[in-house]
Amino acid sequence: MRAITAETANSLSRCRAPENNGELALGANYKYAATCLFGLEGLVGADIDALGCKRTGGIDGRVYFEGGADAAARANINMRYAERLYLVLGEFPARSFDELFEGVAALPLEDVIPRDGAFPVKGHCLKSGLQSVPDCQSIVKKAAAKRLGAAYSLTTLPETGEKYQLVFFIYKDTASILLDLSGDPLYKRGYRRETGEAPIRETLAAALATFARPRSDVLFWDPMCGSGTIPIEAALLMTHTAPGLNRSFAAERFGIFPSELWDDARDEAVAAIDEDCGFEAFASDIDPAAVAQTRDNVRRAGMAAHIKCFEADALKIEAGGRRGTIVCNPPYGERMSTVEESEVLYRAMGAHFATLDRWQIYVITSSEKFAQLYGRRADKIRKLYNGMIPCYFYEFFKPPRN
């Protein structure tokens, strides 16, 4: 593993191909970190495995892996559940501010950041002696400036060029210095310009669709679709459409990554699309404005052939003799409406969904009492997070007891 670490003194310069004008060598391995919402680490790991990369460890909300320079493009474009992708620049003990400064100053940052590159710093600390994020931020910035200033023989760095976002993560007195390769978070796919009152992140919606085990011969229905995120992510999943195919990433503007990596990764993603998968989804809502918004989002996502959008009361939908799966994010007290109104809705959902001929039902909500109010014991409950809001994903997939 050719990582940039202060401990081993390995550097990106050792991984460069001289003939590539400072680009990363395509045959070398690098260390990456993918962050995610709590509870989605397993799905992120599966994405990494599918890319042919090697997982090397992780903690809650973070998965580390090794891959070639091409992993920067392929992972950004293809990962469905990760929030951001980082290149790990270095890892070292940071039990004091002095150790943090010296560790950063020992990293060959000039192999990544050009002479005019801007290098803002942000980060956080967890379970460590160093707790002051502003102080750590200032120290990392000063140490990086010292290193780059010496490398470029400058007393003042211009920082007028491309932005290279540096991120520090200090965990149990070990500092990781990272380079943000994504730019905008990966949940920003590009198809959702507006959101309803209770938006759900695209990455979480993709996870919910995956947990519901969608199939081409079973109707997938979100009867409270809001902006349509859940059925859109289900359609992207079933058609093998890479979620990042239609957006750009910060690393595309970094000189260290050959431009052909991005072209090849997009060509690979396009070739994997299966438009003939037979998957069908319904996206309905009682609010006509939500349906109109969903229809626009579906069109921008390129999934109009697989998703039918229409107005309907979720408490009046019918099975129509078809096999089906419902996945929805109903209103709940912390997000919209009131807790009391939400509880009335949950009872009504339980009563009506029981008429849907043994359909499988999947519901995400912040309520710990949902199953009790719904009137049926869940076959499985997953604790997840929508941003910082703790939620529970209630799964009803076994035939109900008579």
Secondary structure, DSSP 8 states (H G I E B T S, - for coil): -----TTT---GGGGB-GGGTT-B-TTS-EEEEEEE-TT-HHHHHHHHHHTT-EEEEEETTEEEEEE-TTHHHHHHHH-SSEEEEEEEEEEEE-SSHHHHHHHHHTS-GGGTS-TT-B--EEEEEESSS---HHHHHHHHHHHHHHHHHHHHT-SS----S-B--EEEEEETTEEEEEEES-SS-TT--SS-SS--SS---HHHHHHHHHHT---TTSEEEETT-TTTHHHHHHHHHHTT--TTTTS--GGGG-TTS-HHHHHHHHHHHHHH--TTS---EEEEES-HHHHHHHHHHHHHHT-TTTEEEEE--GGG---TT--EEEEE----TTTSS-HHHHHHHHHHHHHHHTTSTT-EEEEEES-TTHHHHHTS--SEEEEEEETTEEEEEEEE-S----
